[in-house]
Amino acid sequence: MTFGNRLKILRLSHDMTQLDLAKKINLSKANVSKYEANLVEPNLETLSLMSDLFDVSVDYLLGLTEDKLSTPIGSEYKSTDEDLKFALFGDIEIDDEVMTEVKDYARFVAERKKKQKPE
């Protein structure tokens, strides 16, 4: 589900008009309309305000999960290659060869840091 669709569903489920939502998070009605039409994406501050307003996680707003609530810190959540790809490259399509290079480099940096630790 796209961000715009998810936002519209949340807004309507809270009996809000686009103008109501805009006023609550200090935006213009036009911005809310553009978000719902997937013409523009909100910045992090706006995502955070929407997340708080609707009491859902940012991941849920973005359509990355069907779980409305955030995964608690320290829980059993394990990131996947897809999570890593999204965090590093966003919507850019990355093949397995590039991911292998990224992981190899991360291991290299980790090993270098271990060697630099004072004993």
N, CA, C and O atoms as CSV, one atom per row, in Angstrom:
chain,resi,resn,atom,element,x,y,z
A,1,MET,N,N,0.848,-1.182,0.000
A,1,MET,CA,C,0.000,0.000,0.000
A,1,MET,C,C,0.889,1.240,0.000
A,1,MET,O,O,1.899,1.281,0.702
A,2,THR,N,N,0.525,2.226,-0.769
A,2,THR,CA,C,1.326,3.443,-0.849
A,2,THR,C,C,1.083,4.333,0.373
A,2,THR,O,O,0.076,4.211,1.070
A,3,PHE,N,N,2.032,5.222,0.603
A,3,PHE,CA,C,1.891,6.172,1.700
A,3,PHE,C,C,0.602,6.973,1.567
A,3,PHE,O,O,-0.133,7.135,2.542
A,4,GLY,N,N,0.323,7.478,0.360
A,4,GLY,CA,C,-0.874,8.293,0.138
A,4,GLY,C,C,-2.157,7.556,0.483
A,4,GLY,O,O,-3.054,8.116,1.114
A,5,ASN,N,N,-2.241,6.298,0.068
A,5,ASN,CA,C,-3.434,5.494,0.384
A,5,ASN,C,C,-3.566,5.277,1.886
A,5,ASN,O,O,-4.649,5.404,2.457
A,6,ARG,N,N,-2.445,4.949,2.509
A,6,ARG,CA,C,-2.465,4.700,3.957
A,6,ARG,C,C,-2.869,5.964,4.698
A,6,ARG,O,O,-3.657,5.902,5.641
A,7,LEU,N,N,-2.337,7.117,4.281
A,7,LEU,CA,C,-2.671,8.384,4.929
A,7,LEU,C,C,-4.157,8.680,4.802
A,7,LEU,O,O,-4.800,9.077,5.774
A,8,LYS,N,N,-4.699,8.489,3.619
A,8,LYS,CA,C,-6.124,8.770,3.405
A,8,LYS,C,C,-6.998,7.870,4.272
A,8,LYS,O,O,-7.967,8.333,4.875
A,9,ILE,N,N,-6.659,6.595,4.332
A,9,ILE,CA,C,-7.426,5.651,5.158
A,9,ILE,C,C,-7.375,6.068,6.624
A,9,ILE,O,O,-8.400,6.076,7.306
A,10,LEU,N,N,-6.183,6.415,7.109
A,10,LEU,CA,C,-6.055,6.848,8.509
A,10,LEU,C,C,-6.846,8.123,8.766
A,10,LEU,O,O,-7.548,8.237,9.771
A,11,ARG,N,N,-6.727,9.072,7.858
A,11,ARG,CA,C,-7.434,10.349,8.017
A,11,ARG,C,C,-8.944,10.118,8.085
A,11,ARG,O,O,-9.618,10.643,8.972
A,12,LEU,N,N,-9.469,9.333,7.147
A,12,LEU,CA,C,-10.918,9.078,7.120
A,12,LEU,C,C,-11.370,8.271,8.341
A,12,LEU,O,O,-12.461,8.489,8.867
A,13,SER,N,N,-10.526,7.343,8.784
A,13,SER,CA,C,-10.902,6.541,9.961
A,13,SER,C,C,-10.931,7.384,11.232
A,13,SER,O,O,-11.520,6.980,12.235
A,14,HIS,N,N,-10.298,8.548,11.190
A,14,HIS,CA,C,-10.330,9.485,12.316
A,14,HIS,C,C,-11.313,10.633,12.060
A,14,HIS,O,O,-11.279,11.664,12.731
A,15,ASP,N,N,-12.186,10.424,11.074
A,15,ASP,CA,C,-13.223,11.412,10.727
A,15,ASP,C,C,-12.653,12.807,10.512
A,15,ASP,O,O,-13.189,13.795,11.012
A,16,MET,N,N,-11.562,12.871,9.761
A,16,MET,CA,C,-10.926,14.159,9.469
A,16,MET,C,C,-11.031,14.474,7.982
A,16,MET,O,O,-10.975,13.583,7.135
A,17,THR,N,N,-11.183,15.750,7.688
A,17,THR,CA,C,-11.061,16.204,6.309
A,17,THR,C,C,-9.576,16.483,6.059
A,17,THR,O,O,-8.774,16.482,6.992
A,18,GLN,N,N,-9.224,16.715,4.820
A,18,GLN,CA,C,-7.840,17.093,4.526
A,18,GLN,C,C,-7.477,18.382,5.261
A,18,GLN,O,O,-6.356,18.533,5.747
A,19,LEU,N,N,-8.431,19.306,5.337
A,19,LEU,CA,C,-8.192,20.566,6.036
A,19,LEU,C,C,-7.985,20.341,7.531
A,19,LEU,O,O,-7.118,20.967,8.141
A,20,ASP,N,N,-8.782,19.444,8.124
A,20,ASP,CA,C,-8.610,19.124,9.548
A,20,ASP,C,C,-7.197,18.618,9.820
A,20,ASP,O,O,-6.528,19.069,10.750
A,21,LEU,N,N,-6.755,17.670,8.989
A,21,LEU,CA,C,-5.421,17.104,9.165
A,21,LEU,C,C,-4.363,18.187,8.979
A,21,LEU,O,O,-3.418,18.282,9.763
A,22,ALA,N,N,-4.524,18.990,7.953
A,22,ALA,CA,C,-3.556,20.053,7.673
A,22,ALA,C,C,-3.408,20.985,8.874
A,22,ALA,O,O,-2.291,21.345,9.245
A,23,LYS,N,N,-4.516,21.372,9.476
A,23,LYS,CA,C,-4.471,22.272,10.625
A,23,LYS,C,C,-3.782,21.623,11.822
A,23,LYS,O,O,-3.030,22.279,12.543
A,24,LYS,N,N,-4.040,20.336,12.030
A,24,LYS,CA,C,-3.474,19.652,13.191
A,24,LYS,C,C,-1.956,19.535,13.126
A,24,LYS,O,O,-1.286,19.515,14.158
A,25,ILE,N,N,-1.417,19.459,11.913
A,25,ILE,CA,C,0.043,19.298,11.806
A,25,ILE,C,C,0.700,20.483,11.088
A,25,ILE,O,O,1.824,20.390,10.595
A,26,ASN,N,N,-0.035,21.591,11.045
A,26,ASN,CA,C,0.502,22.857,10.541
A,26,ASN,C,C,0.986,22.774,9.089
A,26,ASN,O,O,2.108,23.165,8.766
A,27,LEU,N,N,0.110,22.255,8.227
A,27,LEU,CA,C,0.377,22.167,6.796
A,27,LEU,C,C,-0.746,22.858,6.040
A,27,LEU,O,O,-1.736,23.292,6.630
A,28,SER,N,N,-0.578,22.954,4.734
A,28,SER,CA,C,-1.679,23.440,3.900
A,28,SER,C,C,-2.511,22.239,3.462
A,28,SER,O,O,-2.011,21.117,3.396
A,29,LYS,N,N,-3.779,22.485,3.164
A,29,LYS,CA,C,-4.650,21.431,2.643
A,29,LYS,C,C,-4.073,20.891,1.338
A,29,LYS,O,O,-4.186,19.699,1.051
A,30,ALA,N,N,-3.454,21.770,0.550
A,30,ALA,CA,C,-2.857,21.346,-0.722
A,30,ALA,C,C,-1.763,20.305,-0.503
A,30,ALA,O,O,-1.645,19.355,-1.276
A,31,ASN,N,N,-0.957,20.484,0.557
A,31,ASN,CA,C,0.095,19.496,0.843
A,31,ASN,C,C,-0.509,18.138,1.177
A,31,ASN,O,O,-0.040,17.110,0.688
A,32,VAL,N,N,-1.541,18.132,2.004
A,32,VAL,CA,C,-2.189,16.871,2.366
A,32,VAL,C,C,-2.730,16.201,1.104
A,32,VAL,O,O,-2.577,14.994,0.919
A,33,SER,N,N,-3.352,16.979,0.254
A,33,SER,CA,C,-3.880,16.452,-1.004
A,33,SER,C,C,-2.767,15.844,-1.864
A,33,SER,O,O,-2.942,14.773,-2.445
A,34,LYS,N,N,-1.642,16.521,-1.942
A,34,LYS,CA,C,-0.505,16.013,-2.724
A,34,LYS,C,C,0.064,14.738,-2.118
A,34,LYS,O,O,0.465,13.828,-2.845
A,35,TYR,N,N,0.102,14.666,-0.780
A,35,TYR,CA,C,0.563,13.438,-0.129
A,35,TYR,C,C,-0.357,12.273,-0.489
A,35,TYR,O,O,0.106,11.192,-0.854
A,36,GLU,N,N,-1.655,12.505,-0.381
A,36,GLU,CA,C,-2.613,11.430,-0.643
A,36,GLU,C,C,-2.609,11.003,-2.112
A,36,GLU,O,O,-2.928,9.856,-2.423
A,37,ALA,N,N,-2.257,11.898,-2.994
A,37,ALA,CA,C,-2.181,11.581,-4.426
A,37,ALA,C,C,-0.799,11.028,-4.795
A,37,ALA,O,O,-0.534,10.739,-5.963
A,38,ASN,N,N,0.070,10.883,-3.807
A,38,ASN,CA,C,1.440,10.401,-4.022
A,38,ASN,C,C,2.228,11.276,-4.994
A,38,ASN,O,O,3.059,10.783,-5.757
A,39,LEU,N,N,1.957,12.578,-4.957
A,39,LEU,CA,C,2.678,13.513,-5.815
A,39,LEU,C,C,3.947,14.026,-5.140
A,39,LEU,O,O,4.945,14.313,-5.801
A,40,VAL,N,N,3.894,14.136,-3.818
A,40,VAL,CA,C,5.062,14.537,-3.031
A,40,VAL,C,C,5.121,13.670,-1.782
A,40,VAL,O,O,4.132,13.054,-1.384
A,41,GLU,N,N,6.300,13.636,-1.175
A,41,GLU,CA,C,6.489,12.875,0.056
A,41,GLU,C,C,6.766,13.832,1.212
A,41,GLU,O,O,7.441,14.846,1.032
A,42,PRO,N,N,6.252,13.518,2.382
A,42,PRO,CA,C,6.486,14.395,3.538
A,42,PRO,C,C,7.917,14.280,4.042
A,42,PRO,O,O,8.591,13.275,3.812
A,43,ASN,N,N,8.369,15.316,4.729
A,43,ASN,CA,C,9.690,15.244,5.353
A,43,ASN,C,C,9.588,14.448,6.660
A,43,ASN,O,O,8.495,14.062,7.075
A,44,LEU,N,N,10.714,14.212,7.291
A,44,LEU,CA,C,10.730,13.390,8.511
A,44,LEU,C,C,9.927,14.001,9.645
A,44,LEU,O,O,9.255,13.284,10.386
A,45,GLU,N,N,9.989,15.306,9.788
A,45,GLU,CA,C,9.229,15.973,10.850
A,45,GLU,C,C,7.727,15.754,10.649
A,45,GLU,O,O,7.006,15.454,11.601
A,46,THR,N,N,7.266,15.903,9.417
A,46,THR,CA,C,5.847,15.707,9.123
A,46,THR,C,C,5.438,14.261,9.339
A,46,THR,O,O,4.364,13.994,9.878
A,47,LEU,N,N,6.289,13.319,8.921
A,47,LEU,CA,C,6.002,11.900,9.169
A,47,LEU,C,C,5.878,11.623,10.656
A,47,LEU,O,O,4.994,10.883,11.090
A,48,SER,N,N,6.764,12.218,11.428
A,48,SER,CA,C,6.727,12.026,12.872
A,48,SER,C,C,5.438,12.590,13.476
A,48,SER,O,O,4.826,11.959,14.338
A,49,LEU,N,N,5.030,13.771,13.024
A,49,LEU,CA,C,3.784,14.371,13.518
A,49,LEU,C,C,2.579,13.500,13.164
A,49,LEU,O,O,1.687,13.305,13.989
A,50,MET,N,N,2.556,12.984,11.953
A,50,MET,CA,C,1.447,12.114,11.526
A,50,MET,C,C,1.444,10.825,12.337
A,50,MET,O,O,0.390,10.346,12.756
A,51,SER,N,N,2.626,10.270,12.555
A,51,SER,CA,C,2.756,9.051,13.331
A,51,SER,C,C,2.180,9.241,14.738
A,51,SER,O,O,1.437,8.394,15.234
A,52,ASP,N,N,2.530,10.352,15.366
A,52,ASP,CA,C,2.015,10.655,16.709
A,52,ASP,C,C,0.506,10.895,16.683
A,52,ASP,O,O,-0.222,10.402,17.544
A,53,LEU,N,N,0.053,11.642,15.707
A,53,LEU,CA,C,-1.364,11.980,15.611
A,53,LEU,C,C,-2.235,10.733,15.466
A,53,LEU,O,O,-3.258,10.600,16.138
A,54,PHE,N,N,-1.822,9.826,14.586
A,54,PHE,CA,C,-2.620,8.630,14.310
A,54,PHE,C,C,-2.240,7.447,15.198
A,54,PHE,O,O,-2.855,6.383,15.124
A,55,ASP,N,N,-1.217,7.642,16.044
A,55,ASP,CA,C,-0.742,6.598,16.947
A,55,ASP,C,C,-0.356,5.326,16.190
A,55,ASP,O,O,-0.769,4.219,16.538
A,56,VAL,N,N,0.447,5.520,15.147
A,56,VAL,CA,C,0.982,4.414,14.361
A,56,VAL,C,C,2.469,4.653,14.145
A,56,VAL,O,O,2.956,5.766,14.342
A,57,SER,N,N,3.181,3.628,13.747
A,57,SER,CA,C,4.608,3.791,13.473
A,57,SER,C,C,4.812,4.448,12.110
A,57,SER,O,O,3.930,4.412,11.252
A,58,VAL,N,N,5.968,5.040,11.927
A,58,VAL,CA,C,6.320,5.622,10.633
A,58,VAL,C,C,6.383,4.511,9.586
A,58,VAL,O,O,5.976,4.719,8.443
A,59,ASP,N,N,6.885,3.345,9.956
A,59,ASP,CA,C,6.926,2.218,9.021
A,59,ASP,C,C,5.526,1.873,8.519
A,59,ASP,O,O,5.338,1.570,7.340
A,60,TYR,N,N,4.556,1.920,9.413
A,60,TYR,CA,C,3.176,1.648,9.006
A,60,TYR,C,C,2.692,2.725,8.041
A,60,TYR,O,O,2.094,2.412,7.012
A,61,LEU,N,N,2.946,3.981,8.364
A,61,LEU,CA,C,2.552,5.069,7.466
A,61,LEU,C,C,3.140,4.891,6.077
A,61,LEU,O,O,2.464,5.132,5.077
A,62,LEU,N,N,4.391,4.472,6.011
A,62,LEU,CA,C,5.078,4.324,4.734
A,62,LEU,C,C,4.702,3.046,3.995
A,62,LEU,O,O,5.135,2.823,2.865
A,63,GLY,N,N,3.897,2.212,4.637
A,63,GLY,CA,C,3.474,0.971,3.991
A,63,GLY,C,C,4.516,-0.125,4.044
A,63,GLY,O,O,4.459,-1.079,3.269
A,64,LEU,N,N,5.480,0.008,4.968
A,64,LEU,CA,C,6.544,-0.985,5.076
A,64,LEU,C,C,6.155,-2.161,5.959
A,64,LEU,O,O,6.796,-3.212,5.926
A,65,THR,N,N,5.104,-1.978,6.746
A,65,THR,CA,C,4.627,-3.039,7.628
A,65,THR,C,C,3.116,-2.914,7.771
A,65,THR,O,O,2.539,-1.849,7.550
A,66,GLU,N,N,2.498,-4.012,8.139
A,66,GLU,CA,C,1.069,-3.985,8.434
A,66,GLU,C,C,0.822,-3.826,9.936
A,66,GLU,O,O,-0.319,-3.683,10.376
A,67,ASP,N,N,1.916,-3.854,10.721
A,67,ASP,CA,C,1.810,-3.653,12.165
A,67,ASP,C,C,1.738,-2.164,12.447
A,67,ASP,O,O,2.640,-1.412,12.080
A,68,LYS,N,N,0.670,-1.741,13.094
A,68,LYS,CA,C,0.484,-0.305,13.339
A,68,LYS,C,C,1.484,0.260,14.335
A,68,LYS,O,O,1.824,1.442,14.270
A,69,LEU,N,N,1.954,-0.563,15.247
A,69,LEU,CA,C,2.851,-0.068,16.286
A,69,LEU,C,C,4.293,-0.386,15.948
A,69,LEU,O,O,4.582,-1.346,15.234
A,70,SER,N,N,5.185,0.423,16.464
A,70,SER,CA,C,6.616,0.221,16.253
A,70,SER,C,C,7.085,-1.031,16.967
A,70,SER,O,O,6.485,-1.468,17.949
A,71,THR,N,N,8.159,-1.596,16.464
A,71,THR,CA,C,8.802,-2.707,17.141
A,71,THR,C,C,9.611,-2.140,18.297
A,71,THR,O,O,10.454,-1.268,18.086
A,72,PRO,N,N,9.373,-2.618,19.515
A,72,PRO,CA,C,10.100,-2.073,20.662
A,72,PRO,C,C,11.605,-2.275,20.529
A,72,PRO,O,O,12.061,-3.270,19.967
A,73,ILE,N,N,12.356,-1.334,21.045
A,73,ILE,CA,C,13.810,-1.442,21.045
A,73,ILE,C,C,14.195,-2.642,21.907
A,73,ILE,O,O,13.655,-2.836,22.996
A,74,GLY,N,N,15.124,-3.433,21.414
A,74,GLY,CA,C,15.569,-4.603,22.158
A,74,GLY,C,C,14.706,-5.822,21.924
A,74,GLY,O,O,14.911,-6.852,22.566
A,75,SER,N,N,13.739,-5.732,21.013
A,75,SER,CA,C,12.881,-6.882,20.754
A,75,SER,C,C,13.614,-7.859,19.848
A,75,SER,O,O,14.793,-7.682,19.542
A,76,GLU,N,N,12.918,-8.863,19.437
A,76,GLU,CA,C,13.499,-9.911,18.606
A,76,GLU,C,C,13.530,-9.563,17.132
A,76,GLU,O,O,13.826,-10.434,16.314
A,77,TYR,N,N,13.239,-8.338,16.762
A,77,TYR,CA,C,13.231,-7.945,15.349
A,77,TYR,C,C,14.626,-8.099,14.754
A,77,TYR,O,O,15.615,-7.657,15.338
A,78,LYS,N,N,14.690,-8.722,13.598
A,78,LYS,CA,C,15.943,-8.872,12.869
A,78,LYS,C,C,15.782,-8.184,11.524
A,78,LYS,O,O,14.810,-8.423,10.808
A,79,SER,N,N,16.731,-7.334,11.184
A,79,SER,CA,C,16.642,-6.646,9.905
A,79,SER,C,C,16.949,-7.623,8.776
A,79,SER,O,O,17.644,-8.620,8.968
A,80,THR,N,N,16.428,-7.323,7.623
A,80,THR,CA,C,16.631,-8.158,6.449
A,80,THR,C,C,17.466,-7.393,5.431
A,80,THR,O,O,17.714,-6.197,5.584
A,81,ASP,N,N,17.894,-8.100,4.392
A,81,ASP,CA,C,18.606,-7.426,3.310
A,81,ASP,C,C,17.730,-6.339,2.705
A,81,ASP,O,O,18.238,-5.291,2.305
A,82,GLU,N,N,16.424,-6.570,2.631
A,82,GLU,CA,C,15.523,-5.560,2.075
A,82,GLU,C,C,15.514,-4.307,2.946
A,82,GLU,O,O,15.478,-3.193,2.423
A,83,ASP,N,N,15.545,-4.474,4.266
A,83,ASP,CA,C,15.617,-3.325,5.172
A,83,ASP,C,C,16.907,-2.545,4.936
A,83,ASP,O,O,16.903,-1.316,4.859
A,84,LEU,N,N,18.004,-3.281,4.823
A,84,LEU,CA,C,19.303,-2.656,4.608
A,84,LEU,C,C,19.344,-1.918,3.270
A,84,LEU,O,O,19.828,-0.789,3.186
A,85,LYS,N,N,18.833,-2.570,2.230
A,85,LYS,CA,C,18.792,-1.924,0.912
A,85,LYS,C,C,18.010,-0.619,0.985
A,85,LYS,O,O,18.452,0.404,0.462
A,86,PHE,N,N,16.840,-0.654,1.637
A,86,PHE,CA,C,16.012,0.544,1.721
A,86,PHE,C,C,16.706,1.636,2.527
A,86,PHE,O,O,16.675,2.808,2.153
A,87,ALA,N,N,17.330,1.247,3.631
A,87,ALA,CA,C,18.004,2.233,4.479
A,87,ALA,C,C,19.161,2.909,3.750
A,87,ALA,O,O,19.383,4.110,3.901
A,88,LEU,N,N,19.885,2.139,2.971
A,88,LEU,CA,C,21.057,2.685,2.288
A,88,LEU,C,C,20.745,3.349,0.950
A,88,LEU,O,O,21.355,4.356,0.590
A,89,PHE,N,N,19.789,2.776,0.214
A,89,PHE,CA,C,19.588,3.207,-1.165
A,89,PHE,C,C,18.177,3.691,-1.488
A,89,PHE,O,O,17.919,4.122,-2.612
A,90,GLY,N,N,17.265,3.625,-0.525
A,90,GLY,CA,C,15.894,4.068,-0.784
A,90,GLY,C,C,15.245,3.228,-1.867
A,90,GLY,O,O,15.271,1.999,-1.808
A,91,ASP,N,N,14.666,3.888,-2.851
A,91,ASP,CA,C,13.933,3.198,-3.915
A,91,ASP,C,C,14.810,2.751,-5.080
A,91,ASP,O,O,14.302,2.194,-6.053
A,92,ILE,N,N,16.115,2.986,-4.995
A,92,ILE,CA,C,17.011,2.585,-6.075
A,92,ILE,C,C,17.164,1.067,-6.044
A,92,ILE,O,O,17.447,0.489,-4.995
A,93,GLU,N,N,16.979,0.434,-7.176
A,93,GLU,CA,C,17.083,-1.028,-7.270
A,93,GLU,C,C,18.543,-1.447,-7.149
A,93,GLU,O,O,19.389,-0.981,-7.912
A,94,ILE,N,N,18.840,-2.321,-6.199
A,94,ILE,CA,C,20.197,-2.782,-5.944
A,94,ILE,C,C,20.236,-4.293,-6.122
A,94,ILE,O,O,19.395,-5.007,-5.576
A,95,ASP,N,N,21.209,-4.780,-6.884
A,95,ASP,CA,C,21.292,-6.227,-7.105
A,95,ASP,C,C,22.103,-6.905,-5.997
A,95,ASP,O,O,22.706,-6.242,-5.153
A,96,ASP,N,N,22.102,-8.242,-6.019
A,96,ASP,CA,C,22.775,-9.018,-4.976
A,96,ASP,C,C,24.277,-8.774,-4.946
A,96,ASP,O,O,24.881,-8.805,-3.874
A,97,GLU,N,N,24.888,-8.533,-6.096
A,97,GLU,CA,C,26.332,-8.286,-6.152
A,97,GLU,C,C,26.702,-7.029,-5.367
A,97,GLU,O,O,27.689,-7.018,-4.631
A,98,VAL,N,N,25.908,-5.973,-5.527
A,98,VAL,CA,C,26.171,-4.734,-4.796
A,98,VAL,C,C,25.973,-4.965,-3.298
A,98,VAL,O,O,26.760,-4.476,-2.488
A,99,MET,N,N,24.939,-5.700,-2.930
A,99,MET,CA,C,24.704,-5.975,-1.502
A,99,MET,C,C,25.858,-6.766,-0.893
A,99,MET,O,O,26.242,-6.529,0.252
A,100,THR,N,N,26.408,-7.702,-1.657
A,100,THR,CA,C,27.557,-8.465,-1.173
A,100,THR,C,C,28.732,-7.535,-0.929
A,100,THR,O,O,29.425,-7.671,0.079
A,101,GLU,N,N,28.970,-6.590,-1.834
A,101,GLU,CA,C,30.048,-5.613,-1.659
A,101,GLU,C,C,29.820,-4.764,-0.409
A,101,GLU,O,O,30.753,-4.509,0.352
A,102,VAL,N,N,28.584,-4.332,-0.202
A,102,VAL,CA,C,28.251,-3.511,0.961
A,102,VAL,C,C,28.531,-4.292,2.248
A,102,VAL,O,O,29.137,-3.761,3.178
A,103,LYS,N,N,28.094,-5.542,2.300
A,103,LYS,CA,C,28.310,-6.361,3.493
A,103,LYS,C,C,29.801,-6.624,3.721
A,103,LYS,O,O,30.280,-6.571,4.855
A,104,ASP,N,N,30.531,-6.906,2.638
A,104,ASP,CA,C,31.970,-7.135,2.755
A,104,ASP,C,C,32.666,-5.892,3.304
A,104,ASP,O,O,33.544,-5.991,4.161
A,105,TYR,N,N,32.275,-4.743,2.814
A,105,TYR,CA,C,32.883,-3.497,3.297
A,105,TYR,C,C,32.546,-3.269,4.769
A,105,TYR,O,O,33.401,-2.847,5.549
A,106,ALA,N,N,31.300,-3.549,5.145
A,106,ALA,CA,C,30.902,-3.380,6.550
A,106,ALA,C,C,31.724,-4.297,7.452
A,106,ALA,O,O,32.147,-3.885,8.532
A,107,ARG,N,N,31.952,-5.537,7.020
A,107,ARG,CA,C,32.781,-6.462,7.803
A,107,ARG,C,C,34.220,-5.942,7.908
A,107,ARG,O,O,34.838,-6.016,8.970
A,108,PHE,N,N,34.739,-5.421,6.808
A,108,PHE,CA,C,36.091,-4.850,6.796
A,108,PHE,C,C,36.206,-3.711,7.803
A,108,PHE,O,O,37.158,-3.666,8.582
A,109,VAL,N,N,35.247,-2.797,7.794
A,109,VAL,CA,C,35.267,-1.658,8.712
A,109,VAL,C,C,35.165,-2.147,10.161
A,109,VAL,O,O,35.872,-1.641,11.033
A,110,ALA,N,N,34.302,-3.116,10.421
A,110,ALA,CA,C,34.145,-3.649,11.775
A,110,ALA,C,C,35.450,-4.274,12.270
A,110,ALA,O,O,35.852,-4.052,13.412
A,111,GLU,N,N,36.102,-5.046,11.420
A,111,GLU,CA,C,37.368,-5.673,11.804
A,111,GLU,C,C,38.439,-4.619,12.072
A,111,GLU,O,O,39.207,-4.741,13.027
A,112,ARG,N,N,38.491,-3.597,11.242
A,112,ARG,CA,C,39.465,-2.518,11.423
A,112,ARG,C,C,39.222,-1.819,12.765
A,112,ARG,O,O,40.170,-1.505,13.485
A,113,LYS,N,N,37.953,-1.578,13.096
A,113,LYS,CA,C,37.617,-0.925,14.370
A,113,LYS,C,C,38.022,-1.798,15.553
A,113,LYS,O,O,38.503,-1.281,16.561
A,114,LYS,N,N,37.835,-3.115,15.447
A,114,LYS,CA,C,38.216,-4.020,16.528
A,114,LYS,C,C,39.715,-3.949,16.789
A,114,LYS,O,O,40.165,-3.974,17.935
A,115,LYS,N,N,40.480,-3.861,15.697
A,115,LYS,CA,C,41.937,-3.806,15.824
A,115,LYS,C,C,42.413,-2.495,16.425
A,115,LYS,O,O,43.488,-2.445,17.023
A,116,GLN,N,N,41.633,-1.437,16.276
A,116,GLN,CA,C,42.009,-0.117,16.789
A,116,GLN,C,C,41.680,0.049,18.275
A,116,GLN,O,O,42.155,0.992,18.908
A,117,LYS,N,N,40.884,-0.845,18.829
A,117,LYS,CA,C,40.493,-0.728,20.235
A,117,LYS,C,C,41.716,-0.860,21.132
A,117,LYS,O,O,42.513,-1.783,20.965
A,118,PRO,N,N,41.868,0.064,22.090
A,118,PRO,CA,C,42.976,-0.072,23.058
A,118,PRO,C,C,42.673,-1.215,24.014
A,118,PRO,O,O,41.527,-1.425,24.412
A,119,GLU,N,N,43.716,-1.947,24.374
A,119,GLU,CA,C,43.508,-3.100,25.258
A,119,GLU,C,C,43.904,-2.823,26.659
A,119,GLU,O,O,43.786,-3.697,27.518
